[in-house]
Amino acid sequence: MALSMIFAPVSAPDSAPPSGPVTVNVVTVNGSGCPAGTAAVAVASDNSAFTVTYSQYLAQAGPQSAPTDIRKNCQLSLRVHVPQGFTYAIAEADYRGFADLHSGASGMEQANYYFQGTSPTARVPHRFSGPFFNDWETVDRTDVAALVFAPCGVDRNLNVNTELRVAAGTSDPSTTSFMTMDSTDGSVNTIYRFAWKEC
């Protein structure tokens, strides 16, 4: 089915977000990277973006790890309510965290998102190689021509899927490497930046 049949027509992108209230509520949360109560969502005061903060999102490989620890994922279903007469797309997603990857180890972050009833966006893997001991950040951007907007006047959940993987590779078998997408103090978070249109 063509996108033009799925989505109501919208005008050219509006340069400014709507002034009315925008809310983002977590409907469901699933995945080993975000046990219940460990993911929080907040909308920027200027309606330009919303953030997701995790507190237990960690993948690791090494002697201190369980076999299932090498891959962690999180699937959020979000209800985004926007002022009447507006619709939105996700123009950019910024993912952040911390990694301690020993020499020979590797890590990977990837994500996608989609509106309920539509096809997911492509997953773009972002890879890191040890030795690496630092904060990390990746950015997924969507060209203006490729933006997928929520249907006008219809509530459709926004589904956000993220994943972290860590592989021990040829690293010293006595060491543990890890990669997080979490923040205990709220200073590190994932940012989803809106693009706005009038319906």
C-alpha positions in Angstrom: 0.0 0.0 0.0 1.4 3.4 -0.9 2.2 5.9 1.8 -0.1 8.4 0.2 -2.9 6.0 0.9 -1.9 5.4 4.5 -1.3 9.0 5.6 -3.5 12.0 5.3 -2.1 14.9 3.2 -0.1 17.4 5.1 1.4 20.8 4.1 5.0 21.7 3.9 7.1 21.3 7.1 6.5 24.0 9.7 9.7 25.5 11.0 8.4 26.0 14.5 6.8 23.4 16.9 3.2 23.9 18.0 2.8 26.1 21.1 0.1 23.8 22.6 0.9 20.9 25.0 2.6 17.8 23.6 2.6 14.7 25.8 4.4 11.3 25.4 3.2 8.4 27.6 4.6 4.9 27.8 1.9 2.4 26.9 4.0 -0.8 27.0 7.6 -1.6 27.7 9.3 -4.9 26.9 12.9 -6.1 26.7 15.9 -7.2 28.7 17.4 -3.7 28.6 14.4 -2.0 30.2 12.7 -3.9 33.0 9.5 -2.4 34.3 10.1 1.0 35.9 13.6 1.6 34.4 12.6 3.7 31.4 11.3 7.3 31.7 10.1 9.7 29.0 10.0 13.5 29.0 9.1 16.2 26.4 11.3 19.2 25.9 9.7 22.4 27.1 9.8 23.9 23.5 8.2 20.7 22.0 11.2 20.2 19.8 12.0 16.7 21.0 11.4 14.1 23.7 13.9 12.1 25.7 14.0 8.5 27.0 16.2 7.8 30.0 17.2 4.3 31.0 18.6 3.1 34.3 19.4 -0.6 33.7 20.3 -0.8 30.0 23.7 -2.7 29.9 25.1 -5.4 27.6 28.3 -7.2 28.6 30.6 -10.1 27.7 33.2 -11.8 29.8 33.6 -14.0 32.9 31.2 -11.9 35.0 28.4 -12.2 32.4 25.6 -14.6 31.7 25.2 -15.9 28.1 22.1 -13.7 27.6 24.0 -10.5 28.7 25.7 -10.1 25.3 22.5 -8.7 23.8 20.0 -6.4 25.4 17.0 -4.7 23.8 14.1 -2.5 24.6 10.8 -2.1 22.8 8.7 1.0 23.9 5.2 1.7 22.7 4.5 5.4 23.1 1.3 7.4 22.8 2.2 10.8 21.5 -0.6 13.4 21.8 -0.1 16.6 19.8 -2.2 19.8 19.4 -5.1 19.6 16.9 -4.0 20.6 13.4 -0.5 19.3 13.7 1.3 16.0 12.9 4.9 14.9 13.5 7.7 12.7 12.3 11.0 11.7 13.9 13.7 13.7 12.1 16.7 12.6 14.2 17.5 10.3 17.1 20.5 10.7 19.3 21.6 7.7 21.3 24.1 8.0 24.2 25.8 5.9 26.8 29.1 4.6 28.1 31.3 1.8 26.9 34.3 -0.1 28.4 35.5 -2.4 25.6 38.9 -4.1 26.0 41.3 -4.7 23.2 39.8 -7.3 20.8 36.2 -6.8 22.1 33.5 -4.9 20.1 30.1 -3.3 20.7 27.2 -2.3 18.6 24.1 -0.1 18.9 21.2 -0.1 16.5 17.6 1.1 16.6 14.5 1.7 14.6 11.0 3.1 15.1 7.6 3.1 13.4 4.0 4.1 13.8 1.5 1.4 14.6 0.4 -0.2 11.4 3.4 0.9 9.3 6.7 -0.6 8.3 9.7 -0.1 10.6 12.5 2.2 9.6 15.8 0.6 8.6 18.2 -0.4 11.4 21.6 1.3 11.0 24.2 -0.5 13.1 26.8 1.6 14.8 29.9 -0.3 15.7 32.6 0.3 18.3 35.9 -1.5 18.7 38.1 -1.9 21.7 40.1 -0.6 23.3 37.4 2.0 24.0 36.7 3.5 27.4 34.5 6.6 27.0 31.1 8.0 26.6 29.6 7.2 23.2 27.0 8.9 21.0 25.4 7.9 17.7 23.0 9.8 15.5 20.4 8.5 13.1 19.0 11.3 10.8 16.2 11.1 8.2 16.3 13.2 5.0 13.4 15.6 4.7 12.1 13.8 1.7 12.0 10.5 3.5 10.3 11.6 6.7 7.3 9.5 7.7 4.6 11.5 9.5 2.0 10.3 11.8 -1.5 10.2 10.3 -3.4 13.5 10.9 -6.2 13.3 13.5 -5.6 9.6 14.3 -3.9 8.2 17.4 -1.2 5.7 16.4 1.3 4.5 18.9 5.0 5.2 18.1 7.1 2.1 18.6 10.8 2.5 19.4 13.1 -0.5 19.3 16.7 -0.3 20.5 19.5 -2.9 20.9 23.0 -3.1 22.4 25.4 -6.0 21.7 28.8 -6.7 23.1 31.2 -9.4 21.8 34.3 -10.5 23.7 36.1 -11.4 20.5 39.9 -11.8 21.0 40.0 -9.8 24.2 41.7 -11.2 27.3 39.3 -13.9 28.6 39.8 -12.7 32.2 38.3 -9.3 31.3 34.7 -8.1 31.0 33.6 -5.6 28.4 30.3 -3.7 28.6 28.2 -1.1 26.9 25.4 0.9 28.4 22.6 3.1 27.3 21.6 4.2 30.7 22.0 7.0 33.2 21.5 6.9 37.0 21.4 10.7 37.3 19.4 11.6 34.2 22.3 13.3 32.5 22.6 10.8 29.7 19.5 10.0 27.6 18.2 9.2 24.1 16.8 12.2 22.3 14.2 12.0 19.5 13.8 15.2 17.6 10.5 16.1 16.0 9.8 17.5 12.6 6.4 19.2 12.5 3.8 19.8 9.8 0.3 21.3 9.8 -2.4 19.0 8.7 
